Amino acid sequence: MKDYAMLTNYGKYTIFEFNNQRICFITSDKLERYTKVVEWDNGYLVVMAKYRVYRYI
């Protein structure tokens, strides 16, 4: 049994692991990385993230 949670992203997918369970879901392809978990309660996850910004001139 794990005593920690892990939130990672791989390509367009986010993977959340906790208590030997894994949830995968699709995220933006502009997501670079998660920077901070703000809140985690009752199955609700709030995070801060860094995204790539494309600028067209």
Secondary structure, 3 states (H helix, E strand, C coil): CCCCCEEEEECCEEEEEECCEEEEEECCCCEEEEEEEEEEECCEEEEEEEECCCCCC
